[in-house]
Amino acid sequence: MEVLMSKLFNLMGAFALLQTLIPPALRQYIDRGLSMLWERLFRCGDSFMEIQVDEKAAGNRGLNELYRQVGVYVGSLRSALNTQARLKAYRWVDAAAISFSLHDNESIDDSFDGVHVSWTHSVMEKENGGNNPYCGDSAQRSFTLRFLKRDREIILPAYLDHVSKVSADIERKSSQRFLYTNNYGNWEEASFSHPSTFDSLALDSGMAERIKADLDAFSNGKTFYHTNGRAWKRGYLLYGPPGTGKSSLIAAIANYMQFDVYDLELTKVSDNAELKSLLIQTTAKSVIVVEDIDCSVKLSNRDEADEDSKEGTDSQQSSKLTLSGLLNFVDGLWSCCGEERIFIFTTNFKERIDPALLRPGRMDMHILLSYCTFHAFKKMANNYLGIQDHPKFLGLQETMTKSSVQVTPAAIAEILIRNQDCPDVALSEVLAAFQTHVDNVDDENIPTKHVDPTVGDETASKVSHRKSKIPYLGRVMPFFCSKGKHQD
């Protein structure tokens, strides 16, 4: 034992003497090399891989966007509410919901495609500048992603892309959305909080599912649109009589997609240049709406422009909003200045719209919102009265089938709202409204047929004559047919 201790002391003395003979620079190089070698040997035995996401990007390039996205994503995990880790709760200005984030130096687990991962939020105080008020925040924050090395192909980069996408969706859903309207070449904003959803709309059977499926395909179709050289946008035409829910459907689409809404009033647009300027100011992930396209403004088509030029009115024509300008607005080169946008046009009279505006690529999906069907009525009865079946439904179904002039959902809704606490009274009034009208048609010997909304003045005058004879019908007939332009 004494011999062993003697040899150990001799070795330590020799090592100390050797250190004095080696220059300091060379000694630091050797120490660094030994440290790296030891770390590599340790990692060879470690089956985990770690990726650090710092708050500040390398090279003083500002904040790291991925760090913020990870923070939003981690706070949204369901496991965050069930874990024993500490959380932070906050609400941003105009935010629609409370958000959570992981507390300093806490960890949380997650899974992706069957692979287990963990996130750790680390906060370290800098040694220098901590008490200097001019140095700003001295803390170094980062998230560390930890997973098994064998799962590298699954995690990178698919999992981080998943984190970024989910984070963007969460921020869009939790933030306040806005409704914009144009005024003197600029957009004015107001908070958008319309309650309409596809569940609250009285649509024909299967229509809501078809629209949502189309919206989902559009939302997930970025790669498809880019691969095929198409602008990432979608066009819808909503047409039908007034009071059939066109404006409510627009709000439901905006709520479903969590998009802002730009309500474009063409009567306030002076020329094509201003229209282009308004388009450039719109943002991605937005719904651009032009209501009553057939009568909001008289568009000069190309034939009229040629005639005007022959008459020497080129200077006047150039200062007006033209059909060509509107077509370029919908699918011209400038329509590609923003992505993931939906154009929606509405009209009461589809046949009045120029065919050039209706073709696919401009109006991809034409949606007819007509008078109330029995399927739509049952949904309204469930929403307004809380009933899914009733003995009077059979009589209503037969009467609605016989009716010559169909009732709009707006008229039905008014009756149901007025009698929301008395389902029997509400159904009786709806049935009476239909039966009274059918009886009146039979008395006047008028053939039973669906009213064409394009008839206009002639139909309106007949209905006005009947309405004067039937006091009750006069209260609800403004919803049955229209004369001229009506807003939904």
C-alpha positions in Angstrom: 0.0 0.0 0.0 2.8 2.4 0.9 4.5 1.6 -2.5 1.3 2.3 -4.4 0.8 5.6 -2.6 4.4 6.6 -3.3 4.0 5.9 -7.0 0.8 7.9 -7.1 2.5 10.9 -5.5 5.4 10.6 -7.9 3.0 10.6 -10.9 1.1 13.7 -9.6 4.4 15.5 -9.1 5.5 14.6 -12.6 2.2 15.8 -14.0 2.5 19.1 -12.1 6.1 19.6 -13.3 4.9 18.9 -16.9 2.2 21.5 -16.7 4.8 24.1 -15.8 6.9 23.2 -18.8 3.9 23.3 -21.3 3.1 26.8 -22.6 -0.4 28.1 -21.4 -1.8 28.3 -25.0 -0.8 24.7 -25.8 -2.2 23.6 -22.4 -5.6 25.2 -23.1 -5.6 23.5 -26.5 -4.9 20.1 -24.9 -7.6 20.7 -22.3 -10.1 21.6 -24.9 -9.3 18.5 -27.0 -9.6 16.2 -24.0 -12.9 17.8 -23.0 -14.3 17.3 -26.5 -13.1 13.7 -26.6 -14.7 13.0 -23.3 -18.0 14.6 -24.5 -18.0 12.5 -27.7 -17.3 9.3 -25.8 -20.2 10.2 -23.5 -22.6 10.9 -26.4 -21.7 7.6 -28.0 -23.3 5.9 -25.1 -26.3 8.3 -25.1 -29.3 7.2 -27.2 -31.0 10.6 -27.2 -30.6 13.6 -29.5 -31.3 17.2 -28.5 -32.1 20.3 -30.6 -32.0 23.7 -28.9 -34.3 26.5 -30.2 -32.9 29.9 -28.9 -35.1 32.9 -28.4 -32.7 35.1 -30.3 -31.5 34.1 -33.8 -27.8 33.7 -34.4 -25.8 36.6 -35.7 -27.9 39.3 -33.9 -30.7 38.8 -36.5 -33.5 39.5 -34.1 -36.0 37.2 -32.5 -36.2 33.6 -33.6 -39.7 33.0 -35.0 -39.5 29.3 -34.3 -39.0 30.0 -30.6 -42.3 31.9 -30.4 -44.1 29.2 -32.4 -42.8 26.5 -30.1 -44.0 28.5 -27.1 -47.5 28.7 -28.6 -47.6 25.1 -29.5 -46.4 23.7 -26.2 -48.9 25.8 -24.3 -51.7 24.3 -26.4 -50.9 20.7 -25.7 -53.6 18.8 -23.8 -50.9 17.2 -21.7 -50.0 20.7 -20.4 -53.2 20.9 -18.4 -52.7 17.4 -17.0 -49.0 17.7 -16.1 -47.6 18.7 -12.8 -45.3 21.3 -14.5 -45.9 24.9 -13.8 -47.7 26.9 -16.5 -48.2 30.6 -17.3 -51.6 32.0 -18.3 -52.1 35.2 -20.3 -54.5 37.0 -22.6 -53.4 39.3 -25.4 -55.2 42.5 -26.2 -58.3 41.6 -28.4 -57.5 37.9 -28.0 -60.6 35.6 -28.0 -59.2 33.1 -25.5 -56.8 32.6 -22.7 -53.4 31.2 -23.7 -50.9 29.1 -21.7 -47.1 28.8 -21.8 -44.6 26.6 -20.1 -43.0 28.1 -17.0 -39.2 28.6 -16.8 -37.1 25.4 -16.5 -40.1 23.1 -16.8 -40.6 20.1 -19.2 -43.5 18.6 -21.0 -44.0 15.5 -23.2 -45.5 15.2 -26.6 -45.9 12.6 -29.4 -45.7 12.7 -33.2 -46.5 9.7 -35.5 -46.0 7.4 -32.5 -42.7 8.9 -31.5 -42.2 10.3 -28.0 -40.5 13.7 -27.6 -40.1 16.2 -24.8 -39.7 19.9 -24.6 -37.8 21.8 -21.9 -38.0 25.6 -21.4 -34.7 26.8 -20.1 -33.9 30.3 -18.8 -30.4 31.4 -17.8 -29.3 34.8 -16.5 -26.2 36.4 -18.1 -23.3 36.9 -15.8 -22.5 40.4 -17.2 -25.0 43.2 -17.7 -27.6 41.8 -15.4 -27.7 45.0 -13.4 -27.2 47.3 -16.3 -30.5 49.0 -17.3 -29.1 49.8 -20.8 -28.6 46.1 -21.6 -32.3 45.3 -21.7 -33.4 41.7 -20.8 -30.3 39.8 -19.7 -32.0 36.3 -19.7 -31.1 33.7 -22.3 -34.2 31.6 -23.1 -34.5 28.5 -25.2 -36.6 25.4 -25.8 -34.8 22.1 -26.0 -36.3 19.2 -28.0 -35.2 15.8 -26.9 -36.0 12.5 -28.7 -34.3 9.2 -29.5 -31.7 9.2 -32.2 -33.3 6.4 -34.1 -36.4 8.6 -34.6 -34.4 11.4 -36.3 -35.9 10.7 -39.8 -39.4 11.0 -38.4 -38.9 14.1 -36.3 -36.7 16.2 -38.7 -38.1 18.3 -40.3 -41.7 17.0 -40.3 -42.3 17.5 -36.6 -40.9 21.1 -36.5 -43.1 21.9 -39.6 -46.1 20.5 -37.7 -45.3 22.7 -34.7 -45.2 25.8 -37.0 -48.5 25.0 -38.7 -50.4 24.2 -35.5 -49.0 27.4 -33.9 -50.2 29.5 -36.8 -53.7 28.0 -36.7 -53.9 28.6 -32.9 -52.8 32.2 -33.2 -55.4 32.8 -36.0 -58.2 31.3 -34.0 -57.4 33.0 -30.8 -56.8 36.5 -32.2 -59.5 39.1 -32.9 -60.6 39.2 -36.5 -61.7 42.3 -38.4 -64.3 43.4 -41.0 -63.0 46.0 -43.5 -64.8 48.3 -45.7 -63.4 50.6 -48.4 -63.5 54.4 -48.2 -61.6 56.8 -50.4 -59.1 54.2 -51.6 -58.3 52.8 -48.2 -59.7 50.1 -45.8 -61.5 51.0 -42.6 -61.7 48.3 -40.0 -64.1 47.2 -37.3 -64.1 44.1 -35.0 -65.7 41.1 -36.6 -67.7 38.9 -34.3 -70.6 37.6 -36.3 -72.1 34.5 -34.7 -73.1 32.7 -37.8 -71.9 29.1 -38.3 -72.7 26.2 -40.6 -74.6 24.6 -37.7 -76.9 27.7 -37.4 -77.6 28.0 -41.1 -80.8 26.5 -42.6 -79.3 25.0 -45.7 -80.6 22.2 -48.0 -79.5 18.6 -47.1 -75.8 18.1 -47.8 -75.1 21.7 -48.9 -73.1 22.6 -45.7 -71.0 19.4 -46.0 -70.2 20.1 -49.6 -69.1 23.7 -48.9 -67.0 22.7 -45.9 -65.3 19.9 -47.9 -64.5 22.4 -50.6 -63.1 24.9 -48.0 -61.0 22.2 -46.4 -59.5 21.1 -49.7 -58.7 24.7 -50.5 -57.1 25.3 -47.1 -54.9 22.2 -47.5 -54.2 22.8 -51.1 -51.1 25.1 -51.1 -48.8 22.5 -52.7 -51.5 21.4 -55.2 -52.1 25.0 -56.4 -48.4 25.8 -56.6 -47.6 22.6 -58.4 -50.2 23.3 -61.0 -49.2 26.9 -61.5 -52.4 28.4 -60.1 -52.9 31.3 -57.6 -54.0 30.0 -54.2 -57.5 31.5 -54.2 -61.0 30.4 -54.5 -64.1 32.1 -56.0 -67.8 31.6 -54.9 -71.0 33.0 -56.3 -74.0 33.1 -54.0 -77.2 33.7 -55.8 -80.9 33.5 -54.9 -83.8 35.7 -53.7 -83.4 38.2 -50.9 -83.7 36.8 -47.4 -82.2 33.4 -48.2 -79.1 33.7 -46.1 -76.3 34.9 -48.4 -74.8 37.3 -45.9 -75.1 34.7 -43.1 -73.3 32.1 -45.3 -70.5 34.6 -45.9 -70.1 35.1 -42.2 -70.2 31.3 -41.6 -67.4 30.8 -44.2 -65.3 33.5 -42.6 -65.8 31.9 -39.1 -65.1 28.4 -40.4 -61.8 29.5 -42.0 -61.0 32.1 -39.3 -60.4 34.7 -42.0 -60.8 38.5 -41.9 -63.5 39.9 -44.2 -63.1 42.7 -46.7 -66.5 44.1 -47.8 -65.8 45.8 -51.1 -68.3 48.5 -52.0 -67.9 49.0 -55.7 -69.9 52.3 -55.7 -67.1 53.8 -53.7 -64.4 52.8 -56.2 -63.6 55.5 -58.7 -61.6 53.6 -61.3 -59.6 50.5 -62.0 -56.4 51.9 -60.5 -58.2 52.4 -57.1 -59.6 48.8 -57.3 -56.1 47.5 -57.9 -54.8 49.5 -54.9 -57.5 48.1 -52.7 -56.6 44.6 -53.7 -52.9 45.1 -52.9 -53.8 46.3 -49.4 -55.7 43.1 -48.5 -54.0 40.4 -46.5 -53.6 36.7 -46.9 -56.2 34.4 -45.3 -59.1 36.8 -46.0 -62.5 36.7 -47.6 -63.1 39.5 -50.2 -66.8 40.1 -50.6 -68.7 42.0 -53.4 -72.4 42.0 -52.6 -75.1 42.5 -55.2 -72.6 42.6 -58.1 -75.4 42.9 -60.6 -76.8 46.3 -59.3 -74.2 47.8 -57.0 -72.5 49.6 -60.0 -72.9 49.7 -63.7 -69.8 48.1 -65.2 -68.7 49.2 -68.6 -68.0 46.1 -70.7 -65.5 45.9 -73.5 -68.1 46.4 -76.3 -69.3 49.6 -74.7 -65.8 50.8 -74.3 -65.2 50.4 -78.0 -68.3 52.3 -78.8 -67.4 55.1 -76.4 -63.9 55.3 -78.0 -65.5 55.8 -81.4 -67.5 58.7 -80.0 -64.3 60.3 -78.5 -65.0 59.6 -74.8 -61.7 57.8 -74.1 -60.7 60.2 -71.3 -64.0 59.7 -69.6 -64.0 55.9 -70.0 -60.5 55.6 -68.5 -61.7 57.2 -65.3 -64.4 54.6 -64.7 -64.5 51.2 -63.2 -64.8 48.7 -66.1 -65.6 45.0 -66.4 -62.0 44.3 -67.5 -60.8 46.0 -64.4 -63.0 43.8 -62.2 -62.0 40.6 -64.1 -58.3 41.5 -63.5 -59.2 42.1 -59.9 -60.5 38.5 -59.6 -57.9 36.5 -61.5 -55.4 38.9 -63.1 -51.7 39.1 -62.3 -52.4 41.4 -59.3 -54.8 38.9 -57.8 -51.7 36.8 -56.9 -50.2 39.4 -54.6 -51.6 37.6 -51.6 -52.3 33.9 -51.0 -55.1 31.8 -49.5 -57.9 34.3 -50.2 -61.5 33.7 -51.0 -63.5 35.9 -53.4 -67.3 35.8 -52.8 -69.8 37.6 -55.1 -73.5 37.7 -54.3 -76.5 38.5 -56.5 -80.3 38.2 -56.5 -80.3 37.7 -60.3 -77.5 35.5 -61.7 -78.6 36.0 -65.3 -77.7 39.6 -65.1 -74.0 39.0 -64.5 -71.6 39.0 -67.4 -70.7 35.4 -68.4 -67.0 36.3 -68.3 -67.3 36.8 -64.6 -69.0 33.4 -64.0 -66.5 31.1 -65.7 -64.4 28.7 -63.6 -61.2 30.3 -62.3 -63.2 33.4 -61.3 -66.3 31.9 -59.8 -65.3 28.3 -59.1 -68.4 27.2 -57.2 -72.0 28.5 -57.8 -74.2 28.2 -54.7 -78.0 28.6 -55.0 -79.7 29.8 -51.9 -83.4 29.4 -52.6 -86.6 29.4 -50.6 -87.0 27.4 -47.4 -87.3 23.7 -47.9 -88.8 21.3 -45.3 -85.3 20.0 -44.5 -84.1 23.5 -43.8 -87.3 24.3 -41.8 -86.7 21.3 -39.5 -83.2 22.6 -38.8 -84.6 26.1 -38.0 -87.2 24.5 -35.7 -84.4 22.7 -33.9 -82.3 25.9 -33.6 -85.0 28.3 -32.7 -87.5 26.2 -30.8 -85.4 23.3 -29.6 -87.6 20.6 -31.2 -86.6 17.9 -33.6 -90.1 16.5 -34.2 -93.7 17.6 -33.8 -97.1 16.3 -34.8 -97.6 19.4 -37.0 -94.5 18.6 -39.1 -96.5 16.3 -41.4 -99.0 19.0 -42.3 -96.2 21.5 -42.8 -94.4 19.2 -45.1 -97.5 18.7 -47.2 -98.4 22.4 -47.3 -94.8 23.5 -48.2 -94.8 21.0 -51.1 -98.1 22.5 -52.4 -97.2 26.1 -52.0 -96.8 28.1 -55.2 -94.7 31.0 -53.7 -92.1 29.6 -51.4 -91.2 31.4 -48.1 -87.7 32.6 -47.4 -85.8 31.4 -44.3 -85.8 35.0 -43.1 -89.7 35.0 -43.0 -89.7 31.7 -41.1 -87.1 32.9 -38.7 -89.1 36.0 -37.9 -92.1 33.8 -36.9 -90.0 31.5 -34.8 -88.2 34.3 -33.0 -91.5 35.9 -32.1 -92.8 32.7 -30.7 -89.6 31.0 -29.4 -91.2 30.2 -26.1 -94.4 28.7 -27.7 -93.5 26.0 -30.2 -97.1 25.1 -30.9 -98.0 28.7 -31.7 -95.0 29.2 -33.8 -95.7 26.1 -35.9 -99.4 27.1 -36.2 -98.4 30.5 -37.5 -96.0 29.1 -40.1 -98.6 26.6 -41.2 -101.3 29.4 -41.4 -99.0 31.5 -43.5 -98.5 28.8 -46.1 -102.1 27.7 -46.1 -103.5 31.2 -46.4 -101.3 31.8 -49.4 -102.2 28.5 -51.1 -105.9 29.1 -50.5 -105.6 32.6 -52.0 -103.8 31.2 -55.1 -106.6 28.6 -55.5 -109.3 31.3 -55.2 -107.7 33.4 -57.9 -107.2 30.3 -60.1 -103.5 31.1 -60.6 -101.4 28.1 -61.7 -99.1 26.7 -59.0 -95.5 27.3 -59.9 -92.2 28.3 -58.4 -91.8 32.1 -58.6 -89.0 33.2 -60.8 -87.1 36.1 -59.1 -86.3 37.6 -62.5 -90.0 38.4 -63.2 -89.7 41.6 -61.2 -92.4 44.2 -61.4 -95.2 42.0 -62.7 -94.9 39.4 -59.9 -94.4 42.1 -57.2 -97.6 43.9 -58.3 -99.6 40.6 -58.1 -98.3 39.9 -54.7 -99.0 43.4 -53.6 -102.7 43.0 -54.7 -103.0 39.7 -52.8 -101.3 41.1 -49.8 -103.8 43.9 -49.4 -106.6 41.3 -49.2 -105.0 39.2 -46.5 -104.0 41.2 -43.4 -101.8 38.5 -41.8 -100.0 37.7 -45.0 -99.1 41.4 -45.4 -96.8 41.2 -42.3 -94.6 38.4 -43.8 -94.9 38.9 -47.5 -92.0 41.4 -47.7 -89.8 38.3 -47.2 -91.6 36.3 -50.0 -90.5 38.2 -53.0 -88.7 41.4 -53.9 -88.9 44.2 -56.3 -85.6 45.7 -57.3 -82.5 45.5 -55.1 -82.8 44.2 -51.5 -80.0 43.6 -49.0 -79.8 40.2 -47.3 
